[in-house]
Amino acid sequence: MKNEYHGLKAFYILWSTQSLSQLGSAITSFALTLWLYEKTGSALSTAALTICTYAPYVVMSIFAGAISDRFDKKRTMLTCDALAALTTVLVYVLYRTDALSMWHLYAINAFSGLMNTVQQPASEVAYTQVVPKEYYQRTSGLQSLSRSLISIGNPLIASALYGIAGLNIVIAVDLVSFGIAFLALLCFIRLPEIPRESEKKAGILELAKEGVGFLRKTPLVLHVILFMSGVNLIASAFDAVLPALVIPRCGNGTLGVVTACSGIAMVLGSLIASVMPKPKDRVRAIYLTMLFSLGTENFLLAFSQKTIVWCVGQVLGWILVPVMSANQNVIMRNSIPVALQGRVYACRNTLQFFTIPIGLAWGGFMVDHVCEPLMAASQSPWPARLFGSGKGSGAALMMFLLGIAGVALCLASGKRLRQYQYTED
């Protein structure tokens, strides 16, 4: 145990402090959403905050990864974190001078999203550098655990702090968490040097092409990413459909309970991923966990109108997601040379996550303009027996369609992924 701690000491310092900083940023983001909704009363204006943050991540990731690979990872992380912290200070100054407005937040969120786009691939490589190979699965589980705890805790903490003292205390907590993470990375983390002779002569576009080229030459990694892109399409459509299913039938409070169950399941799943033995076939573990998730949750929510069943569905749908994520991380870290990881991870971000906004729009459109009108106009009794009646029945129908799509995706992708061989040293 002592040797294990010594081998993972740098990881524990980096993971704990960076997670603390991410929690501070998430608290500020949620509090700004509350502030903006108070000012505008518009759900669309608050949703646009997320869009502004997410757009640079999808559009610029390929180039950001090339930038990350060209420069020192630690300096890249420190620079991006410092610039992101300056935007938080700017928000505070504008807020204190009563000059803060909606467009300020949109511009600041877009800039922060751009910094995160550059910082994230550098961070992924940094974790690879400080973690011995035999601990990849365990540390990936711990990273999933921290993300899960942040997703559960940040709305509660942000709401409490914002209710007590407004944005002042929220921003103060964010800056303190940033300071701890910045000093820990600066003073206590030493990253091994990565040879970059060829990268010094290459331009950003050339490096970006190398990331895409590596994926084309490594079909296993590419097809795992594309499979997860399809999963994200269905999962994001699910996120758009869930409120339309729950709120008309049980209200906002129940939606909060049902949503919280997914976070709790992610925490449990992260603990499982951290302690479970190495699977015999990591590729098989990826598509089977997603087959279980997509093939249970959507159908349980589609065919039931009981809160307890919805909660069980959420737990079943999300508990194995960290297991999937841990196995994907191990495959990528073992398959991609460290010198290429920044640009390849950035390509992964673009390919794997661009379907999320598409899924959100698709899910909402299908419920509002296809499924709800279809259920309302139906003269046959059997759809009501399956999906209920009234508002929310169309969302239940869409859940059923998502379940079918998820099962079909996993079966088709599983058949294709089985043809690739993956081995570990």
N, C-alpha and C positions, 0 to 999 in steps of 0.2 A: 504493500500500500504506500509505503514511504517513497519507494522508487517510482511508483506510478505518479504520485503527486509531484515529485521532482521533474519527471518527464513532461508533465502537463502544466507546470507552474506558470509559464508564459501565457499559455492558453487561458488558464483560469483568470489571470489578471486582465488580459485583453477582453475576454468574453464578459466578465462581470462589469467592467467599467464601461465598455461599449454598450452593453445592454442597459445600463443605468442611463447613459446619455440618450439612447433611443427612447427610453421611457419618458425622459424629460421632453424630448421633441414631440412625442405623441401626445403628451399632456397639453403642450402649447397648441398643437394643431387642433385638438378637440375643443379647447377653450376658445380659440378663434372662431371655430364653427358656431359655438354658442353665442359669442359676441355678435357675429355677422347675422345670425338668425334673429337676434333681438333687434338689430337695426333695420333689417329688410323684411323679415317675416316671410322670406321666400326660400322654399326648399331647393329650387333650381340654383339660386345664387350661392347657397352653401355647398351644393354638390359640385359647383364649378371650382371650388377650392381644391377638391381632390383631383379633378381633371387637370388643373394647372400644374399640380405636383406630379401627376402621373405621365403627362404628355412627353416631357423631356426624357423620361426614363425609357419610354418605348422608342421614341424617334431617334435619340442620340446615343443609345447604349453601344452600338457597334463601334462608333468613333471614340466613345469614352473609354472603352476597353483598350483600344489601341493607345490612347493617351496614357492610360494606367500602366500598360506594359512598357511604355517608353521611359517612364520616370520611376524613381525610387518609391516603393509602395508606402513606406512609413511617411515620407514627406508628402506624398499625395494625400494620404488620409488626414494628416495634420492640417494641410492647407485647406482641404475641402471642409473639414470640421470648423476651422477658424472662420472661413467665409460664411458658412451657414450660421454660425453664432453671431456674426455681425448683422445678419438679417434680423435675427431675434432682437438684438439691441436696437436696430432701426424701428422695428415694430413698437418697442417700448417707448422710444423717443416720440414717435408719432402719436401713440396713445396718450402719453402724458401731456402733450401739447394740444390735444383735441383735434389733431389733424389726420388721424387714421381714417381711411376710407376703403371702400370695397376694392377699387382698382389697385390700391397699394398692396392689399393682401394677395390679389391675383398675381401681380408682378413678383412679389416676394416669394410666394409659393413656387412659381415657375423657376426662379433662380435657385431656391433651395432644392427643388427637384433635380435641377441640372447638377448641383454639387453632389447630391446623393447618387446620381447616375455615374459620376466619375469615381466617387469614393467606394461604392459597393463592390465593383470587381477588384479593386485594390485590397479591400478588406477580405474578400474571399481568398485571394492569394496569400495574404498575411496569415490567415488561419491555417492554410496548408503548410506554410513555412514553419509554424511553431508547434504543429501537432505531428507526432510520429504516426506512421501509417497504421500501426495496429490499433490506434485509438480513433481513427476516422469516424467509425460508426457511433461510438459513444459520444464524442464531441458534437457530432451532427445532431444527435438526440438532445443534447444540452442546449444547442442553439435553437432548436425547435421549441424546447421548453421555455426559454426566455421570451421568444416571440409570442408564444401562447399566453404567458403571464402578462406581457405588455398589452396584448389585445383585450384581456379581461380587466386589467387594473386601470388602464389609462382613462377610460370614460368615467369610472368611479372617482378616481383621484382628481381628475380635471374638474368634474362637476362640483366636488366638495371644495376644492381650493378656489375655484371661480366664484362659488356662492359666498365664501367667507370674505375674500378680499379682491375679487376681480382679477384682471390680467396682471396686476402688479406682482402678486405672490406666485402666479403661474410662471411668469417669465423669470422670476428670481430662481425658482426651483430648476427650471430648464438650464439656466446659465451655470448654476452650481454643479449640476450633473455633467454639463459639458466640460467644466473646468477639471473635474475629477478624471474624466476619461482622457482629456487632452494631456494632463500631467502624467498620468499612468503610461500612456503610449510614448510620450516624449522621454520619460526618465527610466522606465522599467522594462520596456520591450525592445529587444534587439532582433532585427530580422536578418537572416543570412543574405549575403549578396548573391544576386542572380546575374549570371553572365549575360551581357546585352550587346556584344560586339556588333552583330548584324543589325540590331534595332537602332543603333546610333546613326546608321546610314539610311535607314528606311524612313519614309514619310508616313504620316498618319493614315492616309488612304491605303498605302501598301500594307501597313500593319493590319488594318481592318480587313483587307482582302485575305490576309493570312489566316485570320480567325475563321472567316467563312470557308476558306480552302481546307482548313483542318477538319471542319465538320463534314465537308463533302468527302474527305478521304477516310473518315471514321464513321461509317454508317450506323454503328450501334449507338453512339452518343447522339448522333443527329436524330435517329428515329425515336429514341427515348424522349428527347426534347419535343419533337413533333407530337408524340403521344400525349405528353403533358400539356401541350398547347391545346389539344382537343379536350382534355380534362378541364382545363381552365375555362374554355368556352362554355361547357356545360355547367361548371360550378358557378361562374359569374352570372349566367342566366338564372340559375337557382337563386342566387342572392337577390336578383331583381324580382323574382316571382314570390319569394317567401313573405314579404310584407303584404302583398295582395292576397295571399292565402290566409294569413293569420289575423290581420287587423279587422277585416270586415266581419269575421266570425267571433273573435274574442277580445280585440282591442290592443292598444299599444303595450299595456303591461305584460300581456301574454307574449307578445313579440319579443320583449326584452328577456323574458325567462327562456324562451325557446332559443334565442340567439346565444344567450350565456351558456347553454348546454354544449354548443359547439366549442367554445373556448375551454370549458372544463374537460371535454373529451380530448382536445389537443394537448392539454397538460398531461393527462393520463397516458396518451399515446407517446408523448415525448419521453416520459419515464420508461415506458416499455422499450422504446427505441434505444435508450441509453444502456439498458441492462440485458437486452435479449442477445442470444448468441448469434454469431455470423450465419446468415442463411446459406443453404447450399447453392442457391441460384438467385442472385440479386435481381437480375432482369425479371425473372418470374415473380419475385416478391413485389416488384413495382406494379405490374399490371394486375396481379391477383388482388392486391390490397385495394386498388382502385375499382376493380370489378365488384368487390364486396361493398365498398362505400357507395358507389353509384347505383348498385343493384339492390340496395336495401332502403336507403334514406328517401329517395324520390318516391318510391312506391308506398312506403309507410305514410308519408305526408299526403300523397295523392288520395289514398283510399280511406283516410281517417279524419274525423273532425274533433278528436279528443287531444287535449294539451299533452297529457302524459305520453301518448303515442308519438306525437310530434317531437317531444323531448328525447324519447328513446331513439327515434329516427335520426335526430341530430347527433347523438352520441355514437351510434353505429356508423354514421356517415363520416365522422371526423376523427374517430379514435385511431385509425390506421394511417391517416395522412402523414404524421411525423415519421412513421416507419417507412413509408414510401419515400419521403423526402431524404431520410438518412441514407437509404440505399442508393438513391440517385446521386447524392453528394459523394458517396464513396466511389461509385463508378466514374464520375467525372474527375475526381481528384486523382484516381489511379490511372486514368486513361489519357489525361491531358498533361503534357510537360509543364513544369512550373513556369518556365519562361513564356509560355503561350496562354496561361490560364486567364490572365486579365482580359485579353481580347476575345477568347472563346467564351468565357462566362458572360461577357457583354453581348456577344451574338446570341447566347442562350436567353438572356433577358429579353431581347427583342423578339425572338422566335417563339418563346414560351409564353410571354405575357401580353403580346399584342392582341390576343383574342379576348382579353378580359373586358375592355370597353365595348367590343363587338357583342360579347355575350350579354352584357348589361342592357344594351340597346335592344338586342334581339328578344331577350326575355320579357322586357317591358312592353315591347310592341306586340308580341304574340298574345300576351294576356289582355291588353287593352283593345286590340283591334281584330283579334281572331278568336281566341278561346272564350272570352266572356260573351261576346255577341253570339258565338255559336251555341253556347250552353243556354243563353237566354232565348234563342229562337227554336231550340230543339223541341219537337213535339213527342218524341219517344220517351218512355219512362226510364229506360235502362241507364242513360247517362246520369240522371239524378240519383239513381241507386248507387252508382259507382262513385260519383264525385260530389254529391250533394246538390243543393239548389240555391238560387240566389247569388248575390255577389260573393266571390271567392270560389265558386264552382269552376269557373274558367281557369283560375290559377291552379286548382287541383288537377284539371285536365292537362295543363302545361307541365305540371310535375310528373304526371304519368308519361308524357312524351319525352321529357328529359331522362326519365328512367330507362325507357327503351333505347334512346340515343346513347346513353352511358354504357349500357350493357353491350350494345352493338360495337361501340368504339373499342371497348376493352377486349372483346373476343377477336375482332379483326386485327387489332394492334398486337395482341398476344400471339396470334398465329404468325405475324410478320417478325416480331422480336425474337421468337424462339429460334429463328434461323441463324442468329448471331451468337458467337461464342464470347464469353467474358471470363477471364481468369485473373486471379490476384497472385502477387508474389508471396 
